Amino acid sequence: MEVSDGLVLFNHPRDYSFQSPPYDEVTSAVDVSVLFSLPRMTGEGDRLRWWGHIYFLEVRHTMNTNILDMETLALDEEERALVIIDQTKLPNRAEYLHLKTQGEIWTAIRELQVRGAPAIGDAAAIGIYLAALEIDTDDYNEFAKRFHEAAGYLNSSRPTAVNLSWALNRMEAVVKNAEGKSIPEIRTLLRDEALRIKQEDIDICKKIGEHALTLVKPGDGLLTHCNAGQLATAKYGTATAVMYLGHEKGYNFKIYADETRPLLQGARLTAYELSAAGMDVTLICDNMAATVMKNGWINAVFVGCDRVAANGDVANKIGTSGVAILAKHYGIPFYVCAPSSTIDLATPTGRDIQIEQRPPEEVTDMWYKERMAPEGINVYNPAFDVTDHELITAIITEVGVIRDLTEFSQKV
C-alpha cells in the first residue's frame, strides 16, 4: 500500500481515523526519524493509520533524516522477535526484519544484515534470550544444557568479532548463577541482561566520543574506514561518536569516508548515516586515502575494531592496516575506538586472531550488473586485517585514551 511518494508499508493496518492516535505528534511519512519504535504510526493527509508491527518498508527519501533517531536493533517482546534494519539493503531501501528463530538470527549475523562488533553482541544477547523462551522444560539442568547449545550455535556465525562470544558468555553466566531459581525467573534475568548489554553499548559509545573529542578541534578533517557508526552499535557508533558529538557542538568537521571494498560499508552505511545527520561528508575510493592525506585534508583518522589483542594489535575491516600505514607516513594520528568488550586479553597478538574468509562472489559479482572478473579466477577475500600496535597513535575506550601501547594488557 502506498502511503506517500516516500514510504511504502506492507502490513495489515488498523484504522485509527475516528479515535485518538497513540502518539501526540505525527511527522511526515517521508521522515524516517520515527520509524523504529514498534508498533509504528504514519500520517496520510488528515487520516491517521496505525500500521501495527512493521515487517517490511521501503524508504526512498532518507538522506535528510538524523539516523540517531532510529534504532539499529530492538527487542519486540510481544512478537518474541529481534527486530533489525537489514543493512545489506541500505542506502536504497530500509527493510526491517523480525527474526524469531535461531536460524534466522544466525543467518542475519553471518550475512551482515546486522553487523559491527557491538551490534553483533547486542543482537546475540537478545537472540539467545529468545532461544531461552523456546526451551520447554522446568528442569534447570536440561534448560542450562540446551541454552549452552544454543549459545554455541550463535557463536559459530562469525569468528572474528569478540563481542559475539563476550555477550553470549555474559548471558550464560546469568544461567549459571541462577541455579535454584525457576525457569520463568531465569528468563526474566536473561531479558534484563540482554537489555542491559544494549544500554551499556549506548553509554560506552557516548563516553568514547567524549574522550575522542578532546583529541580534535573544530574544523578538522577526519577520515574513517568501513562503518563503525550508529549502524554498527546501539547508538552513536564507536569511531563516529566523536563526529556525532562534535556535530552537536558545531565543530563542522570535514569527514572523508573510505568506500571500503568489497562490501562498501563506507559508501552504503557511513556516508549514508553521517550525511543524513547533516554532516559534511566526502566519499572516496579506498585507493584515494593517500591523496587526501598528502593534500593536507586529514587531521586525524578514527576507526573501530572487532578485536584488540593483548599486545594492542587490532583486527578491523580489511584495508584498515593500509590506512594506518599511510597515516604513519604522513604524520597523521591514527586512533582506534574500542569498547572494553572488544579487548581480548586471551589472544596474545594479532597473529593469533582468526580472520574470517568471505565468499569470492563478494569481490567478483556483488554490486555489478554483470560479473566483473573472469570465471574460475582465484579470489582471496579476508573480511579483516590486523593493524600492528606500532602504527596506532592511541586506543580510545570508554574509560580513557591509552597512548602508550607497550605492556598494553597491563594498562587495560
N, C-alpha and C positions, 0 to 999 in steps of 0.2 A: 504494500500500500504506500502510495506517495504522499508524504506529509508536506514537503516543500521542495524547492529546487535544490536543497542542500542535504536532505536527510531522508533516507528510506528505512522504514522499520518493517520487519517481518515477524508478526506475532498476532495474537488474538486480543484486540483492545476491549476494554470495558468502558462504556461511555460515561463520563462524568459531566455531561453538558448541563445537567439540571441540579447539581449539588456542588458544594464547595470542594475544590481540588485539594489534595493533601499538601500542596506547597503554597506559600503565600505569594510567591512571585514566579513568573514563568519567563524564561529567556527565549530568544529566537530559536527555532528548530535548527538553524544552521550553527548555533553556538554549542559546541561540544563541551563547554566548561562544566556542564552539569550532567554529563552522560552516565556517570558511573554509580551514583547512589541508586541502589536497587530496592524496590522497583522504580521505574522512571516515568516522568510525565513530559509531554511536549505540547506546544500550542499550535492550533490550526485555525487562524482567524480569531473569532471570538469564542470558538468552541474548544474546550479543553478535553483531552482524551488521556486516560490512564492506560499505559501500554503494558502493564504487568512486568514480568521479568524478561528482559531483552535477551534473546538468543542470538540475534544477528542484526547488525545495522551497517549501513554504508554512509560514510560522511564524505562529501565531495569538497567541502569548503571548511578546512580545519586550520589553516595556517595563521589565522588571527586569534587563535584560542590559546590561552595560557595552560599548558599541559599540567602545571602544578595543581590545577583544579580537577584533574582526573586521577583516578586510582589505577595503578598498574595491575593490581590483582586484589581480590576480595573474597571473603567467605560469605556465601549465601546459605545461611542456616536453614531457611525454610525449604530450600530445594536440595540441601545437602550437596552443595557443589562448590568447587573452586572456580571463580569467575576471573578470566584473564582477557586482556586485549591480545589478539593474535598478531604478534609483532612481525610475522612473515608477510603480512599484507600491507603494512604501512610503507609509505605515507598515503597511498591512494585510497585505501579502504580501512575502516576500523571495524573489525568483526569481533564481537565479544562472545567468548566461548564459555559454556557451562560444562565443566569437567566433573563427572560424577564417579567414574571408575578409576581404579589404579592404572589400568592400561591406558586410559585417555591422558591421565596426568603424566605418566612415564613418557608417552609419545610427545606430549606438549613440551616437556623439558628437552628431550632428545632432538626434536625437530626445531627447536629455538622459537617456538610460539611464545614461550616465556623464557627469558634469558637475562644474563647479568648475574654475577655471583650472589649478591644479596637477594635479588628477586627469586632466584632459584631456591635459596634457603627458605624464604618466606613461603613459596609455593609448596615445597616439600613438607614443611611443618603443617600447613593446612591440609595437604593431601593425605598425610599419614593420620591426622585426626579423623578425616573422612573414612579412612580404612578402619579405624577403631570402631566407628559406628556400624560397620558391616560385619564385625566379628560377633557371631551369635553364640555366646556361651556365658555362663555365670561362673565358670571355673577360672580362677586367676592364672594358674599355670598354663592352661590352654590359651587363654587370652594373650598372655605375655609371649608365648611361643609364636602364635600367628601374627602378632604385632611385629615381632622381630623379623619374621619372614617378609612381611610387607615392607618394612623399612629397608631391608636388603635389596628388595626388588627396585624400589625407587632410587636407591643409591647407585644402582647399576646404570642409570640413564646417561650420566655424563661423568667422566673420571677426573677432570682437571680442577674444577671449581670446588674448593674445600668447604664452602658454605653449605653445600648439599649434605655432606656427611655430618658436618657440625650441627646443623639444625636437626637432623634425624637422631643424632646421638643425644641431643637435649631432650627430644621427645621420648626416646627410650628410657632416659634417666627418670622421667616422670613416672613411667610404668614401674620401673624397678623400685622406686622409693614409695610406691603406693600399695605395696603388698599388704593385705589385710583389709583394704578398702573394697567396697562393692564396685562392680564393673561400671554402673552409671556414675559413681563418684570419680572413677578413673577417667572416664570420658570427659567429664566436666573439667578435670585438671588438665587434660590434653588440649581441650579447646582453649582454656585460659593461656596455656603456654604458647600455643600457636599464635594467638593474637598478641601475646607479649613479645614474641620474636619479631613480628611485623612492626609493632610500635617502637621497639628498640632500634630497628633499622632506620626508621624516620628520624629518631632522636640522634643517632650516631652520625647519619649523613649531614645533618644540620651542624653538628659540632665540627665535623671535618671541614665543612665550608667556612665556618668561623675561624678555625685555625689557618686555613689556606688564605683567607682574606688578608691576614697580616703579612703575607709574602708578596703582595702585589700592590699596585697603585692605580688610581683612576686613569683610564685611557690606555692601559696596557694592551698589547696584542698577545692573545693566548691561543695556543694550539692544543688540540686534543685528538686522540685516536680512538676509533671504534665508538661504542656508546656506553659510557659509564654514567648515564644520566638518570632522569626520572623514570624512564622506561626500564632501567636495569635494577631499580630499587623500589621501595615502597613510596619514597618521595625524595626530591632534591637531587638524587644521584650522589656519587662519590666525587668523581673528577669535575662534574658540572655544578656541584653545590656552591663552589666559590663563584661561579658565573651567575647562578640564580640570586645568591645573597648580594653580590656586587651590583647586579641589575636593580635590585630593590633599593639600593643606596645611591643609584645614579652614577655608577662608576664608568659607564659607557665603554666597556671592553670591546676590542675588535677581536672577534673569535674566528679562528680558522679550524675547520673540521676536515680531517682526512676522510676520504670516501670509505676507506677500509675494505679492500678486496679480500676474499671474493664475495662475501655476503653483504657488503655495502652498508654495514650498520651505521657508519658515519654519515653517509648520504641519506639513507632512508630514515634513520632514527634521530641521530644527534642534530643534524641540520634541521630536521622537521621540528623537534621539540623546542630547540633554542629559538628558532625564528618565530615559532608560534607564540613564544613567551615575549616577543618583541625585541630580541637582541640582534645586534649587528653580527651576522654570521656569513662567512665566505666558505664555500665548499671547494676543496682542492682534491685532485687525484693524489694518491699516496706518493707518487714519484715527484711531486711538486714541493714536498716539505723542505727539501734543501734550498730551493729557490726562495721561498718566502722567508726562511731563516737568514739566508745571505743578504736579502733585501733589507734586513733590519726590522721586519714587521713583527717578529715574535719576541716577546719579553720573557715568557715562561711557557713550559709545557706541563699540562696536567693530564694524567691518565689514571684509569682504575686498575684493578688487577683481580685475578681469580685465585691466586695462591702466592703467599710470601713464604719462602723457605727460611730456615733458622739462621742462615748467614746473610739474609737480606736480599737474595736473588728473588726476582719477581716473574711469575708467569702471567702474561696478559695476551690479548688478541694478537694474532700473527701480524708482524710489522712493527710492533712496539719497540723491539730491540733496535731496529734500524733507526727509528725516530730518536731513541736515546743516544745512539752513536753520533747522529747529526747534531743533536743539541750539545753534546760534549765538544764536538769540533768547533762549533760557533760560539761556545761560551754561554749557552742559554740554560738556565736552571731547569732541571727535569724532575718533576715531583710525581710521586706515586701516592694515590689516595687509597688507603686500605683500612677498612674496619678491622678491629681486632679479631673478629671471627674469621677473617681471611688469612690470618697469620698461622702457619702450620709449623710449630716447633718440632714436630716429629719428623719433618722432612729436612735433612741436613743442608742440602744445597739445591740449586736449580736443576742440576743434573739428575736429581732423584725424583723430580716431578714427572708424573705420567702425562704425556701430551696426547690429547685426543686427535685422532685422524678422521677427517671428514670425507664424504663421498666425492669422487672425482668430478661428478656432474656439476658440483657447485662451481667448478672452475671452467668447465668446457661448455656447459649448456645454460645454466641458470642466468636469467636476466636477458638472454639473447632470443631473438625471434627464431633464429636457426643456430645450430651447433657451430661454435666458432673455433674449433680445434679438430685436427684430423682424427678420424676413427682409429681406435687402437693405440693412441698416443699414451705414454706413461704420464701419470699425474701424481704429484706429491702435494698433499693438501692438509698440512697440520693446522689445527684450529688456533694454536697458541705458539708463542716463542718465549724464551726466557731472557730477561734483561739482567745482566750481571750487576751486582750491587755497586761495583765501582763506577758505573755510569749514572747512578741515581743520586741526585742532589739531596733529597730527603724523602722519607716516608711519612705521610700525614695520617695519623689515626685520630680517633675521637678523643684521645687523651693528650694529644700534642704532636709536635713536629720532631721527628728523630732525624737529625742531620748526620751524625757520625754513625755509620753502619758497621764499623768494626765492633765485634762482640755484640752484634745485633740482638741475639737471643737473650743475652743477659740484661740488656736495656729493656726489652719487652717484658 
